[in-house]
Amino acid sequence: MTILESNDHHLRQLIFERHRVIVKFTDEACPVCKALSPKFTQIATEPAYRDITFVRMNAKENPVSQKEVKMTGTPFFAIYKDSTLLDCGIISTEEALRSMLNKLL
């Protein structure tokens, strides 16, 4: 699946339209964000996660979403199921990302 670029307004729409959503809040100055980016892109194409909508947002440009998930740094991930925030937090490894995704399955 393609990773969707989003903003505060579009995210609200996505979490109500899609059954399962994962959001990666990123920052251009974050080296961990850059290092994890290829894995996030790869995982988004894996068949096991085909029913999950992958979203990327610029953390600094989306203060409403940032406040909602109580973002504490980047890369920060949030997962939504049936319009409800299930889990969120800073993730820096592929294993932790997969663990969070598996909560959506």
CYANA upper distance limits for C-alpha pairs under 8 A (distance plus 0.5 A):
  1 MET  CA     44 ALA  CA      6.02
  1 MET  CA     45 THR  CA      5.49
  1 MET  CA     46 GLU  CA      8.45
  1 MET  CA     50 ARG  CA      6.98
  1 MET  CA     53 THR  CA      8.05
  1 MET  CA     54 PHE  CA      8.06
  2 THR  CA     44 ALA  CA      7.40
  2 THR  CA     45 THR  CA      7.82
  2 THR  CA     54 PHE  CA      7.74
  3 ILE  CA     41 THR  CA      7.58
  3 ILE  CA     44 ALA  CA      7.42
  3 ILE  CA     53 THR  CA      7.99
  3 ILE  CA     54 PHE  CA      5.48
  3 ILE  CA     55 VAL  CA      5.89
  3 ILE  CA     56 ARG  CA      7.23
  4 LEU  CA     53 THR  CA      8.39
  4 LEU  CA     54 PHE  CA      6.74
  4 LEU  CA     55 VAL  CA      5.19
  4 LEU  CA     56 ARG  CA      6.66
  5 GLU  CA     55 VAL  CA      6.36
  5 GLU  CA     56 ARG  CA      5.55
  5 GLU  CA     57 MET  CA      6.52
  6 SER  CA     10 HIS  CA      6.25
  6 SER  CA     11 LEU  CA      6.56
  6 SER  CA     55 VAL  CA      7.04
  6 SER  CA     56 ARG  CA      6.70
  6 SER  CA     57 MET  CA      5.88
  7 ASN  CA     11 LEU  CA      6.44
  7 ASN  CA     57 MET  CA      6.67
  7 ASN  CA     58 ASN  CA      8.22
  7 ASN  CA     61 GLU  CA      8.16
  7 ASN  CA     62 ASN  CA      6.48
  8 ASP  CA     12 ARG  CA      7.12
  8 ASP  CA     62 ASN  CA      5.94
  8 ASP  CA     63 PRO  CA      8.04
  8 ASP  CA     64 VAL  CA      6.60
  8 ASP  CA     65 SER  CA      6.14
  9 HIS  CA     13 GLN  CA      7.28
 10 HIS  CA     14 LEU  CA      6.70
 11 LEU  CA     15 ILE  CA      6.67
 11 LEU  CA     65 SER  CA      8.50
 12 ARG  CA     16 PHE  CA      7.10
 13 GLN  CA     17 GLU  CA      6.69
 14 LEU  CA     18 ARG  CA      6.23
 14 LEU  CA     21 VAL  CA      8.28
 15 ILE  CA     19 HIS  CA      7.72
 15 ILE  CA     20 ARG  CA      7.98
 15 ILE  CA     21 VAL  CA      6.92
 15 ILE  CA     80 TYR  CA      7.15
 15 ILE  CA     81 LYS  CA      8.20
 15 ILE  CA     82 ASP  CA      7.69
 15 ILE  CA     83 SER  CA      5.46
 15 ILE  CA     84 THR  CA      8.37
 16 PHE  CA     82 ASP  CA      7.45
 16 PHE  CA     83 SER  CA      5.59
 18 ARG  CA     53 THR  CA      7.59
 18 ARG  CA     82 ASP  CA      7.77
 18 ARG  CA     83 SER  CA      8.36
 19 HIS  CA     52 ILE  CA      8.07
 19 HIS  CA     80 TYR  CA      8.43
 19 HIS  CA     81 LYS  CA      6.15
 19 HIS  CA     82 ASP  CA      5.45
 19 HIS  CA     83 SER  CA      7.76
 20 ARG  CA     51 ASP  CA      7.44
 20 ARG  CA     52 ILE  CA      5.45
 20 ARG  CA     53 THR  CA      6.63
 20 ARG  CA     79 ILE  CA      7.98
 20 ARG  CA     80 TYR  CA      6.25
 20 ARG  CA     81 LYS  CA      5.14
 20 ARG  CA     82 ASP  CA      7.04
 20 ARG  CA    104 LEU  CA      7.01
 21 VAL  CA     52 ILE  CA      6.00
 21 VAL  CA     53 THR  CA      5.14
 21 VAL  CA     54 PHE  CA      6.57
 21 VAL  CA     55 VAL  CA      7.78
 21 VAL  CA     79 ILE  CA      6.16
 21 VAL  CA     80 TYR  CA      5.56
 21 VAL  CA     81 LYS  CA      7.03
 22 ILE  CA     52 ILE  CA      7.57
 22 ILE  CA     53 THR  CA      6.77
 22 ILE  CA     54 PHE  CA      5.71
 22 ILE  CA     55 VAL  CA      6.56
 22 ILE  CA     77 PHE  CA      7.42
 22 ILE  CA     78 ALA  CA      6.20
 22 ILE  CA     79 ILE  CA      4.91
 22 ILE  CA     80 TYR  CA      6.89
 22 ILE  CA    101 LEU  CA      7.99
 23 VAL  CA     54 PHE  CA      6.74
 23 VAL  CA     55 VAL  CA      5.14
 23 VAL  CA     56 ARG  CA      6.11
 23 VAL  CA     57 MET  CA      7.58
 23 VAL  CA     77 PHE  CA      5.95
 23 VAL  CA     78 ALA  CA      5.67
 23 VAL  CA     79 ILE  CA      6.85
 24 LYS  CA     54 PHE  CA      8.48
 24 LYS  CA     55 VAL  CA      6.69
 24 LYS  CA     56 ARG  CA      5.27
 24 LYS  CA     57 MET  CA      6.66
 24 LYS  CA     75 PRO  CA      7.19
 24 LYS  CA     76 PHE  CA      6.38
 24 LYS  CA     77 PHE  CA      5.12
 24 LYS  CA     78 ALA  CA      7.30
 25 PHE  CA     56 ARG  CA      6.57
 25 PHE  CA     57 MET  CA      5.42
 25 PHE  CA     58 ASN  CA      6.23
 25 PHE  CA     59 ALA  CA      5.52
 25 PHE  CA     74 THR  CA      7.00
 25 PHE  CA     75 PRO  CA      6.29
 25 PHE  CA     76 PHE  CA      5.56
 25 PHE  CA     77 PHE  CA      6.57
 26 THR  CA     30 CYS  CA      7.84
 26 THR  CA     33 CYS  CA      6.44
 26 THR  CA     56 ARG  CA      7.67
 26 THR  CA     57 MET  CA      6.67
 26 THR  CA     58 ASN  CA      5.66
 26 THR  CA     59 ALA  CA      5.89
 26 THR  CA     74 THR  CA      6.24
 26 THR  CA     75 PRO  CA      5.72
 26 THR  CA     76 PHE  CA      7.37
 27 ASP  CA     33 CYS  CA      7.32
 27 ASP  CA     58 ASN  CA      6.37
 27 ASP  CA     59 ALA  CA      6.43
 27 ASP  CA     60 LYS  CA      7.57
 27 ASP  CA     74 THR  CA      7.13
 27 ASP  CA     75 PRO  CA      7.87
 28 GLU  CA     33 CYS  CA      8.13
 28 GLU  CA     34 LYS  CA      8.12
 30 CYS  CA     34 LYS  CA      7.10
 30 CYS  CA     74 THR  CA      7.30
 30 CYS  CA     75 PRO  CA      7.98
 31 PRO  CA     35 ALA  CA      6.70
 32 VAL  CA     36 LEU  CA      6.53
 32 VAL  CA     74 THR  CA      8.27
 32 VAL  CA     75 PRO  CA      7.26
 32 VAL  CA     92 SER  CA      6.92
 33 CYS  CA     37 SER  CA      6.52
 33 CYS  CA     74 THR  CA      7.28
 33 CYS  CA     75 PRO  CA      5.70
 33 CYS  CA     92 SER  CA      8.40
 34 LYS  CA     38 PRO  CA      8.34
 36 LEU  CA     40 PHE  CA      6.79
 36 LEU  CA     92 SER  CA      7.51
 36 LEU  CA     93 THR  CA      7.62
 36 LEU  CA     94 GLU  CA      7.79
 37 SER  CA     41 THR  CA      6.74
 38 PRO  CA     42 GLN  CA      6.63
 39 LYS  CA     43 ILE  CA      6.46
 39 LYS  CA     94 GLU  CA      7.23
 40 PHE  CA     44 ALA  CA      6.69
 40 PHE  CA     94 GLU  CA      8.50
 41 THR  CA     45 THR  CA      7.43
 42 GLN  CA     46 GLU  CA      7.38
 43 ILE  CA     49 TYR  CA      7.92
 44 ALA  CA     49 TYR  CA      7.14
 44 ALA  CA     50 ARG  CA      7.87
 44 ALA  CA     54 PHE  CA      6.91
 45 THR  CA     49 TYR  CA      7.94
 45 THR  CA     50 ARG  CA      7.59
 46 GLU  CA     50 ARG  CA      7.10
 49 TYR  CA    101 LEU  CA      8.36
 49 TYR  CA    105 LEU  CA      8.37
 52 ILE  CA    104 LEU  CA      8.28
 57 MET  CA     62 ASN  CA      7.90
 58 ASN  CA     62 ASN  CA      7.04
 59 ALA  CA     63 PRO  CA      7.73
 59 ALA  CA     66 GLN  CA      7.01
 59 ALA  CA     74 THR  CA      8.30
 62 ASN  CA     66 GLN  CA      6.69
 63 PRO  CA     67 LYS  CA      6.48
 64 VAL  CA     68 GLU  CA      6.76
 65 SER  CA     69 VAL  CA      6.91
 66 GLN  CA     70 LYS  CA      6.58
 66 GLN  CA     71 MET  CA      5.86
 67 LYS  CA     71 MET  CA      6.92
 69 VAL  CA     78 ALA  CA      7.64
 69 VAL  CA     88 CYS  CA      7.31
 71 MET  CA     76 PHE  CA      7.15
 71 MET  CA     89 GLY  CA      7.77
 72 THR  CA     76 PHE  CA      8.10
 72 THR  CA     89 GLY  CA      8.26
 72 THR  CA     90 ILE  CA      7.95
 73 GLY  CA     90 ILE  CA      7.11
 74 THR  CA     90 ILE  CA      6.66
 74 THR  CA     91 ILE  CA      8.45
 75 PRO  CA     90 ILE  CA      6.15
 75 PRO  CA     91 ILE  CA      6.61
 75 PRO  CA     92 SER  CA      7.42
 76 PHE  CA     88 CYS  CA      7.68
 76 PHE  CA     89 GLY  CA      5.89
 76 PHE  CA     90 ILE  CA      4.80
 76 PHE  CA     91 ILE  CA      6.67
 77 PHE  CA     88 CYS  CA      5.91
 77 PHE  CA     89 GLY  CA      6.06
 77 PHE  CA     90 ILE  CA      6.72
 77 PHE  CA     91 ILE  CA      7.25
 78 ALA  CA     85 LEU  CA      7.64
 78 ALA  CA     86 LEU  CA      8.13
 78 ALA  CA     87 ASP  CA      6.34
 78 ALA  CA     88 CYS  CA      4.64
 78 ALA  CA     89 GLY  CA      7.18
 79 ILE  CA     85 LEU  CA      6.45
 79 ILE  CA     86 LEU  CA      6.17
 79 ILE  CA     87 ASP  CA      6.05
 79 ILE  CA     88 CYS  CA      6.81
 79 ILE  CA    100 MET  CA      8.07
 79 ILE  CA    101 LEU  CA      8.14
 79 ILE  CA    104 LEU  CA      7.93
 80 TYR  CA     84 THR  CA      5.68
 80 TYR  CA     85 LEU  CA      4.93
 80 TYR  CA     86 LEU  CA      5.97
 80 TYR  CA     87 ASP  CA      7.98
 80 TYR  CA    104 LEU  CA      8.35
 81 LYS  CA     85 LEU  CA      7.14
 81 LYS  CA     86 LEU  CA      7.10
 81 LYS  CA    104 LEU  CA      7.25
 87 ASP  CA    100 MET  CA      8.19
 91 ILE  CA     96 ALA  CA      6.64
 91 ILE  CA     97 LEU  CA      6.91
 92 SER  CA     96 ALA  CA      7.66
 92 SER  CA     97 LEU  CA      8.31
 93 THR  CA     97 LEU  CA      6.85
 94 GLU  CA     98 ARG  CA      6.65
 95 GLU  CA     99 SER  CA      6.64
 96 ALA  CA    100 MET  CA      6.78
 97 LEU  CA    101 LEU  CA      6.73
 98 ARG  CA    102 ASN  CA      6.54
 99 SER  CA    103 LYS  CA      7.26
100 MET  CA    104 LEU  CA      7.86
101 LEU  CA    105 LEU  CA      7.57
